[in-house]
Amino acid sequence: MTPTVRGVPGGTNEQARRLTGDPPPMVEARGLTKRYGDRVAVEELGFSVRRGEVYGLLGPNGSGKTTILRMMLGLVRPTSGVIRVLGLEPGCPAMLARVGALIESPAFYPYLSGRDNLRVMARHARVTGARVDEVLRTVELSARARDRYARYSLGMKQRLGVAAALLKDPELLILDEPTNGLDPRGMADLRDLLRRLGRGERTVLLSSHLLGEIEQICDRVGVISGGRMAAEATVAEMRTRAGLMVRAHPLEEASRIAPRLSGVEDAAVVDGALRLTVDPVRAAEINRKLVSAGLDVLELKPAERSLEAAFFELTGGEGA
């Protein structure tokens, strides 16, 4: 399946869900736009996040990811369009009670311990002290819980921020660039934590400019380019292009015949094989015609590309 290029979603989403019995999305945006004076940060954006998945917003710095997350939480009002979180208005008390978030860098009292910082937040969130110890165990900070926050490494500070976001045992966890600035070891540790958090009923939505992070953690991804949603699909769908890779002998003859076959839009030699831009359902037909032409077909399979290649194709080379 090829990624779905998104514009403004139509108004029949709710009707379709009623007919199919699908559960409502955890997050849904339609025609979402945010302008700051003459500058457009987010433009006509549409996407949805399903219950129980790890969803990634992927885009370079400045593409509008943090603005989108701020609009979800009610910290920024959209200029136009609609966004609903858990079916509710962003920022309303009923919504915030069911959402945990870490936007940009975590901020805590430097002279308090990690545990005491969480206890302060727990009192405001009206959760028990037992929950503080539980989230410390979840993020693997129990052994350093008595240390002052000022002594924490950057990775430990990020994990404490995730612990704070988990205090209310939220249905939806929103994280903005969670591995930003971490060394490779810290990134790997936090990725493992996020994969664990994304199992079961909890939904995780994170933003990132790191392709590898999205590829290793997320079930689905929305590619943001210039404030617009360029595509929304699973990671596997992003890597699969409508096409076939064919290894045939002699290759020169195959490259001459293949472009003339019905349904083939383009053909190119890549790494000693022939890459055809064609609907993969034509695989058997193409195999028969190449064999009938006297060629030896050694291999024929769906064409794949890296997530990096997919990203640059979708964004026209805008870097991440």
C-alpha positions as CSV (number, residue, x, y, z in Angstrom):
1,M,0.0,0.0,0.0
2,T,1.3,3.4,-0.8
3,P,1.2,6.3,1.8
4,T,-2.0,8.3,1.7
5,V,-1.3,11.9,0.8
6,R,-3.4,14.0,3.0
7,G,-5.3,17.2,2.4
8,V,-8.3,18.3,4.4
9,P,-10.2,15.2,5.5
10,G,-13.8,15.1,4.5
11,G,-16.7,15.4,6.9
12,T,-17.9,11.8,6.7
13,N,-15.3,10.3,9.1
14,E,-17.8,9.9,12.0
15,Q,-20.4,8.5,9.7
16,A,-17.9,5.9,8.4
17,R,-17.0,4.9,11.9
18,R,-20.6,4.3,12.9
19,L,-21.1,2.1,9.9
20,T,-18.0,0.0,10.4
21,G,-18.1,-0.1,14.2
22,D,-14.5,1.3,14.5
23,P,-13.6,3.0,17.8
24,P,-13.2,6.8,17.6
25,P,-9.6,8.0,17.3
26,M,-7.7,9.2,20.3
27,V,-6.7,12.4,18.3
28,E,-8.3,13.7,15.2
29,A,-7.5,16.9,13.3
30,R,-9.3,18.4,10.3
31,G,-8.2,21.4,8.4
32,L,-6.0,22.5,11.3
33,T,-4.2,25.8,10.6
34,K,-2.1,28.1,12.8
35,R,-0.8,31.4,11.7
36,Y,1.5,33.9,13.6
37,G,1.0,37.1,11.7
38,D,2.0,36.5,8.1
39,R,3.9,33.3,9.0
40,V,2.0,30.0,8.6
41,A,3.2,27.4,11.1
42,V,0.6,24.7,10.3
43,E,-1.6,24.7,7.3
44,E,-4.8,22.7,6.5
45,L,-3.5,19.7,8.5
46,G,-5.5,16.5,8.9
47,F,-4.5,13.3,10.7
48,S,-5.8,10.8,13.3
49,V,-4.2,8.7,16.0
50,R,-5.7,5.3,16.9
51,R,-6.1,3.8,20.3
52,G,-3.2,1.6,21.5
53,E,-0.7,2.6,18.8
54,V,2.6,4.5,18.9
55,Y,2.2,7.3,16.4
56,G,5.1,9.5,15.3
57,L,5.0,13.0,13.8
58,L,8.2,13.1,11.7
59,G,9.6,16.3,10.3
60,P,12.7,18.6,10.4
61,N,13.0,21.2,13.1
62,G,10.7,24.1,12.3
63,S,8.2,22.1,10.4
64,G,5.4,22.7,12.9
65,K,5.5,19.6,15.1
66,T,5.6,21.3,18.5
67,T,2.9,23.8,17.4
68,I,0.7,20.8,16.6
69,L,1.3,19.3,20.1
70,R,0.6,22.6,21.8
71,M,-2.7,22.9,20.0
72,M,-3.6,19.3,21.2
73,L,-3.0,20.4,24.8
74,G,-4.9,23.7,24.5
75,L,-1.7,25.7,25.0
76,V,-2.1,27.3,21.5
77,R,-5.4,28.1,19.8
78,P,-5.8,27.1,16.1
79,T,-6.4,29.9,13.7
80,S,-8.9,27.6,11.9
81,G,-9.8,24.0,11.7
82,V,-10.8,21.4,14.3
83,I,-8.8,19.2,16.6
84,R,-10.2,16.8,19.2
85,V,-8.3,14.8,21.8
86,L,-10.1,11.8,23.3
87,G,-13.2,13.3,21.6
88,L,-12.9,16.4,23.8
89,E,-11.9,20.1,23.4
90,P,-8.2,20.6,23.8
91,G,-7.2,21.9,27.2
92,C,-10.5,21.2,28.9
93,P,-10.1,19.6,32.4
94,A,-11.8,16.3,31.4
95,M,-9.2,15.9,28.6
96,L,-6.2,16.9,30.6
97,A,-7.1,14.4,33.3
98,R,-6.6,11.6,30.8
99,V,-3.5,12.9,29.1
100,G,0.2,13.0,30.1
101,A,2.6,15.3,28.2
102,L,6.2,16.3,27.9
103,I,6.7,19.3,25.6
104,E,10.2,20.4,24.8
105,S,12.6,20.1,27.8
106,P,11.5,19.0,31.3
107,A,11.8,21.5,34.1
108,F,12.1,20.6,37.8
109,Y,13.3,22.1,41.0
110,P,17.1,21.6,40.8
111,Y,17.6,21.4,44.6
112,L,14.9,18.7,45.1
113,S,15.4,15.0,44.6
114,G,13.8,13.2,41.7
115,R,11.3,11.6,44.0
116,D,10.5,14.9,45.8
117,N,9.9,16.7,42.5
118,L,7.4,14.0,41.5
119,R,5.7,14.2,44.9
120,V,5.2,17.9,44.4
121,M,3.5,17.2,41.0
122,A,1.6,14.3,42.5
123,R,-0.1,16.5,45.0
124,H,-1.2,18.9,42.3
125,A,-2.4,16.0,40.1
126,R,-4.1,14.4,43.2
127,V,-2.4,11.0,42.8
128,T,-1.0,8.9,45.6
129,G,2.6,8.7,46.8
130,A,2.5,5.0,45.8
131,R,2.1,6.1,42.2
132,V,5.3,8.2,42.5
133,D,7.3,5.0,43.3
134,E,5.5,3.1,40.6
135,V,6.5,5.6,37.8
136,L,10.1,5.8,39.1
137,R,10.3,2.0,38.7
138,T,8.8,2.2,35.2
139,V,11.4,4.7,34.0
140,E,14.2,2.8,35.9
141,L,15.1,5.7,38.2
142,S,14.4,4.1,41.6
143,A,18.0,3.7,42.5
144,R,18.7,7.4,41.9
145,A,15.4,8.7,43.2
146,R,17.0,10.4,46.3
147,D,19.6,12.3,44.2
148,R,19.1,15.9,43.5
149,Y,17.7,16.7,40.1
150,A,20.7,19.0,39.4
151,R,23.0,15.9,39.5
152,Y,21.0,14.0,36.9
153,S,22.4,13.4,33.5
154,L,20.4,14.6,30.5
155,G,19.1,11.1,29.9
156,M,18.0,10.8,33.5
157,K,16.3,14.2,33.3
158,Q,14.4,13.1,30.2
159,R,13.3,9.9,32.0
160,L,12.1,11.9,35.0
161,G,10.1,14.0,32.6
162,V,8.5,10.9,31.2
163,A,7.8,9.7,34.7
164,A,6.0,13.0,35.5
165,A,3.9,12.6,32.3
166,L,2.9,9.1,33.5
167,L,1.8,10.1,37.0
168,K,-1.9,10.2,36.1
169,D,-1.6,6.8,34.4
170,P,-2.8,8.6,31.2
171,E,-4.6,7.0,28.3
172,L,-2.6,9.2,25.9
173,L,1.0,10.1,26.3
174,I,2.4,13.0,24.3
175,L,6.1,13.5,24.0
176,D,7.9,16.2,22.1
177,E,11.4,15.2,20.7
178,P,12.0,12.8,23.7
179,T,15.5,11.8,22.7
180,N,16.7,15.3,21.7
181,G,20.3,15.9,22.9
182,L,20.9,12.4,24.3
183,D,24.0,10.4,23.6
184,P,23.6,7.1,21.8
185,R,23.3,5.1,25.0
186,G,20.7,7.5,26.4
187,M,18.8,7.3,23.1
188,A,18.7,3.5,23.1
189,D,17.6,3.4,26.8
190,L,14.7,5.9,26.1
191,R,13.7,4.1,22.9
192,D,13.4,0.8,24.9
193,L,11.3,2.6,27.5
194,L,9.0,4.1,24.9
195,R,8.5,0.7,23.2
196,R,7.4,-0.7,26.6
197,L,5.0,2.2,27.2
198,G,3.4,1.7,23.8
199,R,2.2,-1.8,24.6
200,G,-1.3,-2.5,25.7
201,E,-4.1,0.0,26.0
202,R,-2.0,3.2,26.3
203,T,-1.5,5.3,23.2
204,V,1.8,7.2,22.6
205,L,2.2,10.1,20.3
206,L,5.7,11.5,19.8
207,S,7.3,14.0,17.6
208,S,10.8,13.6,16.2
209,H,13.2,14.8,13.5
210,L,15.1,11.5,13.7
211,L,14.2,9.0,11.1
212,G,15.8,6.1,13.0
213,E,13.9,6.9,16.1
214,I,10.5,6.8,14.3
215,E,11.5,3.6,12.4
216,Q,12.4,1.7,15.6
217,I,9.5,2.9,17.8
218,C,6.4,3.8,15.9
219,D,3.6,1.8,14.4
220,R,2.4,4.7,12.2
221,V,3.9,7.9,11.1
222,G,2.7,11.3,9.8
223,V,5.3,13.1,7.7
224,I,5.2,16.9,8.3
225,S,6.6,19.2,5.6
226,G,6.3,23.0,5.7
227,G,3.4,22.7,8.2
228,R,1.4,20.3,6.0
229,M,0.8,16.6,6.3
230,A,2.7,15.1,3.4
231,A,1.7,11.5,4.1
232,E,0.3,9.3,6.9
233,A,0.9,5.5,6.9
234,T,2.6,2.6,8.7
235,V,6.4,2.5,8.6
236,A,6.1,-0.6,6.4
237,E,3.8,1.3,4.0
238,M,6.2,4.2,3.9
239,R,9.0,1.9,2.8
240,T,7.0,0.1,0.1
241,R,6.5,1.9,-3.2
242,A,4.1,0.7,-5.9
243,G,6.6,-1.3,-7.9
244,L,8.6,-4.5,-8.5
245,M,12.2,-5.5,-8.4
246,V,13.1,-8.0,-11.1
247,R,16.4,-9.9,-11.5
248,A,16.5,-11.3,-15.0
249,H,19.1,-12.5,-17.5
250,P,20.2,-11.0,-19.7
251,L,19.6,-7.7,-17.9
252,E,20.1,-5.5,-21.0
253,E,17.3,-7.3,-22.8
254,A,15.0,-7.2,-19.8
255,S,15.6,-3.4,-19.5
256,R,14.6,-3.1,-23.2
257,I,11.4,-5.2,-23.0
258,A,10.0,-4.3,-19.6
259,P,9.2,-0.6,-20.3
260,R,6.9,-1.7,-23.1
261,L,4.8,-4.1,-21.0
262,S,1.3,-3.1,-20.1
263,G,1.0,-1.1,-16.8
264,V,4.7,-0.3,-16.5
265,E,5.2,3.4,-16.1
266,D,9.0,3.4,-15.7
267,A,11.9,1.0,-15.6
268,A,15.4,1.6,-14.2
269,V,18.5,-0.6,-13.4
270,V,19.3,-0.4,-9.7
271,D,22.0,-2.5,-8.1
272,G,22.0,-5.1,-10.9
273,A,18.2,-5.5,-11.0
274,L,15.4,-3.9,-12.8
275,R,13.1,-1.6,-10.8
276,L,9.6,-1.3,-12.4
277,T,7.1,1.4,-11.4
278,V,4.0,-0.8,-11.7
279,D,1.1,-2.1,-9.6
280,P,2.5,-5.2,-7.8
281,V,-0.6,-7.2,-8.7
282,R,0.8,-7.4,-12.2
283,A,3.7,-9.5,-10.9
284,A,2.5,-12.8,-12.4
285,E,1.7,-11.2,-15.7
286,I,5.1,-9.5,-16.0
287,N,6.8,-12.8,-15.1
288,R,5.0,-14.7,-17.8
289,K,5.8,-12.1,-20.5
290,L,9.5,-11.9,-19.6
291,V,9.8,-15.7,-19.7
292,S,7.9,-15.8,-23.0
293,A,10.4,-13.4,-24.4
294,G,13.2,-15.9,-23.6
295,L,14.5,-14.3,-20.5
296,D,15.5,-16.1,-17.3
297,V,13.6,-14.5,-14.3
298,L,15.8,-15.2,-11.3
299,E,13.8,-13.1,-8.7
300,L,10.7,-11.0,-8.6
301,K,9.5,-9.2,-5.5
302,P,7.8,-5.9,-4.3
303,A,10.2,-3.0,-4.5
304,E,11.2,-1.5,-1.1
305,R,12.9,1.7,-0.2
306,S,14.4,3.0,3.1
307,L,12.3,5.3,5.3
308,E,14.9,7.9,4.6
309,A,14.3,7.7,0.9
310,A,10.6,7.8,1.4
311,F,10.9,10.9,3.6
312,F,13.0,12.8,1.1
313,E,10.7,11.9,-1.7
314,L,7.6,13.0,0.2
315,T,9.2,16.3,1.4
316,G,11.0,17.2,-1.8
317,G,14.4,16.9,-0.1
318,E,13.6,18.8,3.1
319,G,16.0,17.4,5.7
320,A,15.4,15.4,8.8
